[in-house]
Amino acid sequence: MSLKDKKVIIDPGHGGKYPGVTEPKFASPELRLEKVICLKVAKYMETILKREGAIVHMTRSTDKDFGGTTAADDVNKRVAYINNNIPSSHALVSIHVNTPKGRVGTFYQTGAVASKAFAEAVTAGLRPYSTGIGTYADNFAVLRDTTKASQKVLVEIANIDDENLDYESRLNTIATGIVNGLRNHL
């Protein structure tokens, strides 16, 4: 299926003073930061989608937050930014990395039938590249409170302790899997 002229919102999770989950890199003094990984995957997705003719709106393209005084407040400001500044779109994909023991998968708003089918397509697109990935209903603010897309998912692409997240090729592969899900669904 063609992505030409499809409008997609990509939301790289966290950013700025809110790093999300962190983990020491193997044999390195550096930290693996969720906010950095999410932005890299989002940029790979943006490149692929634009190459295929999609219209892409990024909630952030640099390491910035949305001015919240707490992480929860920042999420609310992110939702407001999406609702007030981004045109209506076919789909919204929020990119995240989970804690070492958290679920890896594609989440949709509880009760949102169209988003459930979209989440299942994204999960299918990622399945060849990720073990133990599933599709789950939840009640995240970015899914519940945004109004600019009828189909919305939040993707926990991996656990933060996955050393493969240190490799650009792996992040590009994850982005490709998500785009494959978009292509097969939209």
N, C-alpha and C positions, 0 to 999 in steps of 0.2 A: 504494500500500500504506500502511496506517495505522501510525503510530509510537506510537499509544496503548498505554501500559503497557510499552513497550519500555525496557529498562534500558541506558543508554549511559554509559560512562566517557569523559570528555573530559580529556585531559592537555595543557595548554598547556606547551610545552617551555621549559626553562631557568627563570630566575627568581632573584630576590635578587641575591646577589653573582656569579652566573653568567649573564651577559647573552646567551650564545650569540654568533652572528655579529653584527658591527656594520658600519655604513657611514655616511659623512657624507651628510647630506641635501643635495640640490641647493641651492646658493646660501643655505646656512644653517650656523651654527656647531653646530647640533644633530646628534646621531648617530641613525641609524635602528637600533633595537635589536630583535633577534630576540625577546627575552623579552616585550617590550611588544606587538609585533605578534601573537605567539602568543596572549597573554592576551585581546587584543581580539577576535580571530577566535573563540576559545573562548567568550567571553561572548555574541557574536552567535549562535553555534551553540546555546548553552544556552537563550537566549530563544526561538529558533525551535522547538527540540525540546520545551520545556515547553509552549509554545503549542499544540503538536500532541499533547500528552498523554504525552510520554515522561517517564521518570524519569531524571534526569541527576545524575551524580556527577562533580564537578570535582576534579582533584588539587590545584589551587590556584585561588583566585579573587582573589588579591592578588599583589603582587610579592614573593614569598618563595622561598627555596630550601629544601632538605630537610635542611640541616645538615651536608652533606658537607664534608670538608676539601679536596677537589679536585673538579673537575667530574665525573670518573668516579665518585668516591665518592658524589657527590650523586645521580647517576643510580641507583646501587645503593640508596641510601636512598629514592629516589622509587619504585623497584620494590617495596621492602619496604613502603612506605606503602600502595601499591595493594593488595598481597597481604594486608596485615594490617588495613586500615581500610575498604575499600570492598566492598560486597556483590557477589556474583556478578552478572554482567551479560551482555547479549546481545552487546555490542560495546565495544571500546576504540578511541578515535581519539586519537593523539598528534600535536599540531600543531607544525610546525617551519618555519623559513625557511632555505634553503641559501645557501652561499657564492656569490659572483658566477658562478663557472663550474660549480657543482654541479648535479646532476640535480634537476629539478622533477618530482614525481610522488608516487605512492602506493606505499609499501613494505609488504610482508608478510613474515612469517618464512619463510625457505627451507623448503620441504617442507610448509607448512601449507595444505592444499587449501581448507578453508573460508575461511581468511583471504585466499587468492589471489582467490577469487570476490568477496569483500567489497571487496578492493582494486580490482579491475576495475570494480566498481559505483561506487566513490568517484571513480575516474579518469573514468569516463563522466559523472558528475555535474559534475565540474570542467571537463571538456574545452571546453564552450562559453565558458568564462571564462579559459582559460589555454592559451597556445601551447606546444607541445613537451612536454606532460605525458605521462607514461607510467606503467606499472605494473612494479615491480621486486621481486625477492626479495632479502632481506638478512638480517643477523643482529644487529639492534639489541637491546640489553638489554631495553628496554621491551616488545619483541615476544617475545623469547625467554624471559624470566624471569618475566613476570607470569602469574598463574594465575586471574584473576578474570573473564576473558572468553574465549569460545571463538573469537571472530573479532576480530583485532587488526590495526590498520594504523597506520603512521606516515606522515603527509602532509607532504612538503616543498612548501609552498603556492606558493613563488616564490623567486627569487633575491633576496638582500638589496639588490642595486643597482637593483631595479625601483622606480622612483619612484612607481608606482601604489600601493605599500604605504603611502604617506603620506596616502592618502585613505580616510576611514571608509567611504564608499560602496563602495570596492573590497574592503575587508575584509569587509563585510557580504555582498557578492556571492560571495566565496570561501566564507564560512560557509554560504551558501545552497546552493552547489554541493556541498559536502560532505554537507549534510543531504539533498539530493536523492539522492545516492548511497546514503546510509543508508536512506532511504525506499524506494528501488527494490530494496534487497537484503534488508532484515529482514522 
